[in-house]
Amino acid sequence: MVTMERDTETVHEAYSFVCLHCGHGWEEEYEIRHTTDLAGRRRADYFSHGRRVPSPLTRADCPDCNRGPIRILRPGRVNSARTYLA
């Protein structure tokens, strides 16, 4: 089945993450493509570094320790904490 798209809007968002298990912090920027198909169904596809990725809002594991839980922060929080600690 081929689904035709009616409308696509692209936005860029950044998120900061911190692992509450190991303390690892990281930031990532996403290109988010919001699409509405001809039937009116909306979909959001997330891309990072040109690759389609799962929504960062559903991420459960830390890329450093493969555990969690993960807390999502406003963009810039991890880098500002690193500057303060340096």
N, C-alpha and C positions, 0 to 999 in steps of 0.2 A: 504494500500500500504506500503510495507516494502522498505526502502531506505538503500542500502548497502553502507558502508563507505569504501573509498579507502585509505585515508591518514588522520592522526590526529597528530597535533603538539600542545603541551601544553606549555604555557608561564605563568609567574607570573608577575603581574603588581600591583602597588600601586597608589592610587590617594588620594589627599587631597581635601576637599570640604569646602566651607564656604557659609553660607546663607546670602545673601545681605539684607534680611528683619530683622532677629533677631541677626545676628552676630555669630550664632553657627558654630563651626568648628569641623570637624572630618576627620579621615583618615581610609581608608579601603584597604585591599589587596584582589586581585582577582586571581583565576586560570582561565585562558582563554584557551579553547580548540578550536583550529581552525581545522575544518574538511572539507575535500573535498570528495564528494560522487562520485560514479562511473560515473555519468553524468557530472562531472567537476564543479558542483555547490559548492561554498564555504560558510561556516557558522561558526560563532563564538558564542560559548556558555560560559557564565560567571558563575563562582561559587564562593561563599563566605561562609566560614565556612562549606563547604561540601554541601551546598544547591545551586541549580540553581537559579540565580537571573537575573533581567533585566540588560542590559548594563548600567554601571554607566554614560555613555555619554548621556543617554536619561533621567536620573533622573531629575525630575522637582520640587520635594517637599523636604523640610527640614524635617528630622525625629523628630526634636525638636518642631517646630512651625507649621508644615504641610503647609508651604507657601514657598515662594521663591522670587526671582530667586536664583539659585544656581550657584556659580562660582567654576570651577574645577581648582586646582592648581597642581604644581609639588609635588611629594611625599616629605614628611618631612616639608612642609611649616607650617602646623598647629602646630605640636609639637615644632618647633623652635620658633614660635610666643609665645606659652605658656611659654617656658623657659625664653624668654626675658621679658615677663610681670610679671613673678613670683617674 
